[in-house]
Amino acid sequence: MIKILTYINTAALVVAVGGGTFAFFNRGKITESIMSEVQKQLPSLVKGSMPKIPTVPNMTGPVKIPAGAGASNGSSPLFK
């Protein structure tokens, strides 16, 4: 039973070292492929996350003074 576990451990070690070596020597290609995919998707992600820009009206209406706020009677705290 111990021989079987030893072979399994040895095989796992070989696979781990082989995979790590492969990733180490190809890290430039792996990084470049990930970056190119991110750069392709980035504009749509940013555009989708931005809120809609509100529009500014071309013209505004006259100022409406609230009732009782006239300057002539002096009762308004705005015109004292």
N, CA, C and O of each residue as an XYZ file, in Angstrom:
320
protein
N       0.820     -1.193      0.000
C       0.000      0.000      0.000
C       0.869      1.264      0.000
O       0.533      2.254     -0.649
N       1.966      1.221      0.719
C       2.841      2.383      0.784
C       3.510      2.618     -0.568
O       3.750      3.765     -0.946
N       3.813      1.548     -1.299
C       4.414      1.711     -2.624
C       3.460      2.448     -3.559
O       3.890      3.289     -4.349
N       2.183      2.142     -3.475
C       1.185      2.802     -4.336
C       1.111      4.288     -4.001
O       1.097      5.132     -4.897
N       1.064      4.601     -2.715
C       1.011      6.010     -2.301
C       2.291      6.746     -2.699
O       2.242      7.921     -3.060
N       3.430      6.063     -2.635
C       4.693      6.669     -3.051
C       4.662      6.991     -4.535
O       5.095      8.069     -4.942
N       4.159      6.081     -5.344
C       4.055      6.329     -6.789
C       3.081      7.473     -7.093
O       3.331      8.295     -7.974
N       1.994      7.511     -6.367
C       1.013      8.598     -6.567
C       1.646      9.938     -6.184
O       1.490     10.922     -6.906
N       2.352      9.981     -5.062
C       3.022     11.222     -4.643
C       4.086     11.642     -5.640
O       4.221     12.825     -5.955
N       4.836     10.677     -6.131
C       5.878     10.987     -7.107
C       5.267     11.533     -8.389
O       5.776     12.498     -8.959
N       4.181     10.922     -8.846
C       3.510     11.400    -10.054
C       2.947     12.810     -9.844
O       3.039     13.654    -10.735
N       2.370     13.063     -8.676
C       1.836     14.393     -8.380
C       2.945     15.437     -8.341
O       2.763     16.560     -8.812
N       4.083     15.070     -7.784
C       5.215     15.982     -7.734
C       5.732     16.288     -9.131
O       6.044     17.439     -9.437
N       5.826     15.275     -9.978
C       6.293     15.482    -11.349
C       5.333     16.386    -12.116
O       5.764     17.273    -12.853
N       4.034     16.161    -11.943
C       3.034     16.999    -12.626
C       3.110     18.436    -12.114
O       3.028     19.375    -12.906
N       3.263     18.620    -10.807
C       3.329     19.969    -10.245
C       4.578     20.707    -10.712
O       4.513     21.879    -11.082
N       5.699     20.024    -10.692
C       6.942     20.667    -11.136
C       6.882     20.948    -12.628
O       7.315     22.011    -13.074
N       6.351     20.012    -13.407
C       6.226     20.230    -14.854
C       5.288     21.377    -15.175
O       5.588     22.197    -16.043
N       4.149     21.450    -14.484
C       3.206     22.549    -14.705
C       3.779     23.886    -14.289
O       3.581     24.890    -14.972
N       4.494     23.905    -13.163
C       5.126     25.146    -12.715
C       6.208     25.616    -13.665
O       6.342     26.812    -13.922
N       6.984     24.670    -14.188
C       8.032     25.013    -15.146
C       7.434     25.547    -16.434
O       7.921     26.529    -16.994
N       6.376     24.896    -16.904
C       5.693     25.361    -18.113
C       5.157     26.778    -17.913
O       5.332     27.639    -18.775
N       4.506     27.014    -16.779
C       3.954     28.343    -16.514
C       5.061     29.391    -16.382
O       4.902     30.525    -16.833
N       6.180     29.009    -15.766
C       7.279     29.952    -15.602
C       7.865     30.370    -16.943
O       8.116     31.553    -17.170
N       8.085     29.407    -17.832
C       8.706     29.735    -19.114
C       7.727     30.392    -20.097
O       8.160     31.061    -21.035
N       6.449     30.215    -19.899
C       5.456     30.821    -20.784
C       4.696     31.962    -20.122
O       3.620     32.341    -20.586
N       5.243     32.512    -19.044
C       4.510     33.556    -18.313
C       4.298     34.812    -19.152
O       3.297     35.507    -18.972
N       5.209     35.112    -20.056
C       5.045     36.280    -20.923
C       3.868     36.110    -21.865
O       3.070     37.031    -22.042
N       3.755     34.933    -22.471
C       2.639     34.668    -23.380
C       1.312     34.631    -22.624
O       0.297     35.139    -23.101
N       1.336     34.024    -21.445
C       0.112     33.932    -20.643
C      -0.348     35.328    -20.230
O      -1.529     35.656    -20.343
N       0.587     36.147    -19.752
C       0.251     37.512    -19.337
C      -0.257     38.332    -20.516
O      -1.224     39.082    -20.384
N       0.390     38.192    -21.661
C      -0.009     38.953    -22.849
C      -1.412     38.563    -23.322
O      -2.192     39.425    -23.725
N      -1.731     37.274    -23.275
C      -3.067     36.845    -23.708
C      -4.144     37.348    -22.754
O      -5.229     37.738    -23.187
N      -3.848     37.340    -21.463
C      -4.824     37.858    -20.490
C      -5.009     39.356    -20.681
O      -6.137     39.849    -20.655
N      -3.910     40.087    -20.873
C      -4.004     41.536    -21.056
C      -4.756     41.901    -22.333
O      -5.510     42.874    -22.347
N      -4.562     41.139    -23.394
C      -5.273     41.453    -24.637
C      -6.773     41.223    -24.470
O      -7.575     41.993    -24.999
N      -7.161     40.180    -23.747
C      -8.589     39.944    -23.498
C      -9.188     41.041    -22.635
O     -10.309     41.482    -22.888
N      -8.465     41.486    -21.626
C      -8.956     42.567    -20.761
C      -9.086     43.859    -21.560
O     -10.063     44.590    -21.397
N      -8.112     44.148    -22.420
C      -8.166     45.365    -23.224
C      -9.308     45.326    -24.219
O      -9.858     46.377    -24.549
N      -9.684     44.165    -24.707
C     -10.827     44.053    -25.618
C     -12.132     44.330    -24.882
O     -13.026     44.971    -25.434
N     -12.253     43.856    -23.645
C     -13.506     43.968    -22.908
C     -13.620     45.263    -22.108
O     -14.724     45.633    -21.707
N     -12.530     45.949    -21.868
C     -12.536     47.134    -21.013
C     -13.434     48.265    -21.505
O     -14.167     48.824    -20.689
N     -13.426     48.642    -22.796
C     -14.295     49.743    -23.214
C     -15.784     49.470    -22.963
O     -16.513     50.366    -22.538
N     -16.230     48.250    -23.222
C     -17.647     47.951    -22.999
C     -17.970     47.933    -21.512
O     -19.070     48.324    -21.120
N     -17.039     47.489    -20.678
C     -17.277     47.485    -19.234
C     -17.356     48.905    -18.685
O     -18.208     49.203    -17.847
N     -16.476     49.774    -19.152
C     -16.490     51.159    -18.675
C     -17.739     51.874    -19.173
O     -18.381     52.610    -18.423
N     -18.080     51.658    -20.435
C     -19.268     52.307    -20.994
C     -20.530     51.839    -20.284
O     -21.442     52.634    -20.056
N     -20.595     50.571    -19.935
C     -21.765     50.048    -19.237
C     -21.874     50.525    -17.803
O     -22.978     50.586    -17.261
N     -20.759     50.866    -17.175
C     -20.796     51.271    -15.774
C     -20.966     52.783    -15.592
O     -21.248     53.236    -14.482
N     -20.804     53.557    -16.643
C     -20.932     55.007    -16.527
C     -22.411     55.409    -16.521
O     -23.201     54.878    -17.302
N     -22.785     56.346    -15.643
C     -24.171     56.817    -15.657
C     -24.430     57.704    -16.876
O     -23.504     58.256    -17.470
N     -25.693     57.827    -17.228
C     -26.054     58.686    -18.353
C     -25.826     60.142    -17.973
O     -26.192     60.564    -16.875
N     -25.233     60.899    -18.862
C     -24.950     62.312    -18.601
C     -26.254     63.096    -18.752
O     -26.910     63.011    -19.790
N     -26.636     63.862    -17.721
C     -27.878     64.627    -17.827
C     -27.745     65.754    -18.850
O     -26.658     66.287    -19.073
N     -28.856     66.097    -19.454
C     -28.852     67.179    -20.439
C     -29.170     68.505    -19.749
O     -29.901     68.543    -18.759
N     -28.625     69.563    -20.272
C     -28.864     70.906    -19.747
C     -29.893     71.559    -20.662
O     -29.751     71.518    -21.884
N     -30.946     72.173    -20.069
C     -31.952     72.801    -20.911
C     -31.372     73.993    -21.690
O     -30.466     74.679    -21.218
N     -31.910     74.216    -22.876
C     -31.460     75.339    -23.705
C     -31.893     76.681    -23.136
O     -31.179     77.675    -23.267
N     -33.060     76.712    -22.507
C     -33.604     77.961    -21.991
C     -34.306     77.675    -20.673
O     -34.906     76.615    -20.498
N     -34.229     78.614    -19.758
C     -34.939     78.478    -18.497
C     -36.074     79.482    -18.453
O     -36.095     80.454    -19.207
N     -37.007     79.234    -17.567
C     -38.161     80.112    -17.445
C     -37.903     81.247    -16.471
O     -36.816     81.349    -15.903
N     -38.908     82.104    -16.277
C     -38.755     83.222    -15.338
C     -38.726     82.719    -13.893
O     -39.183     81.616    -13.593
N     -38.180     83.552    -13.012
C     -38.102     83.202    -11.600
C     -39.477     83.373    -10.985
O     -40.144     84.383    -11.210
N     -39.899     82.388    -10.211
C     -41.185     82.476     -9.526
C     -40.918     82.749     -8.054
O     -40.305     81.939     -7.359
N     -41.388     83.906     -7.585
C     -41.221     84.280     -6.192
C     -42.393     83.699     -5.415
O     -43.541     83.845     -5.834
N     -42.123     83.038     -4.283
C     -43.206     82.467     -3.492
C     -44.156     83.556     -2.989
O     -43.752     84.700     -2.781
N     -45.414     83.186     -2.799
C     -46.419     84.143     -2.321
C     -46.031     84.666     -0.939
O     -45.624     83.895     -0.069
N     -46.155     85.943     -0.748
C     -45.830     86.562      0.540
C     -44.350     86.879      0.697
O     -43.931     87.304      1.774
N     -43.568     86.691     -0.317
C     -42.131     86.956     -0.205
C     -41.755     88.225     -0.937
O     -40.599     88.388     -1.327
N     -42.692     89.123     -1.132
C     -42.410     90.356     -1.852
C     -41.531     91.297     -1.049
O     -41.588     91.309      0.181
N     -40.721     92.085     -1.737
C     -39.823     93.025     -1.066
C     -40.552     94.288     -0.632
O     -40.043     95.039      0.200
N     -41.727     94.531     -1.178
C     -42.398     95.791     -0.903
C     -42.976     95.837      0.505
O     -43.009     96.919      1.091
N     -43.424     94.752      1.074
C     -44.041     94.832      2.398
C     -43.033     94.608      3.508
O     -43.357     94.851      4.670
N     -41.800     94.144      3.198
C     -40.764     93.984      4.214
C     -40.974     92.795      5.119
O     -40.262     92.659      6.114
N     -41.925     91.924      4.815
C     -42.181     90.812      5.697
C     -41.326     89.594      5.396
O     -41.317     88.645      6.180
N     -40.619     89.597      4.302
C     -39.831     88.441      3.921
C     -38.454     88.499      4.572
O     -37.821     89.555      4.563
N     -37.967     87.377      5.145
C     -36.623     87.379      5.708
C     -35.552     87.429      4.623
O     -34.386     87.683      4.924
N     -35.930     87.191      3.365
C     -34.951     87.220      2.283
C     -34.543     88.640      1.915
O     -33.448     88.848      1.394
N     -35.406     89.623      2.178
C     -35.142     90.980      1.721
C     -34.981     91.959      2.876
O     -35.204     93.153      2.675
N     -34.621     91.539      4.022
C     -34.437     92.461      5.163
C     -33.109     93.105      5.116
O     -32.782     93.907      5.991
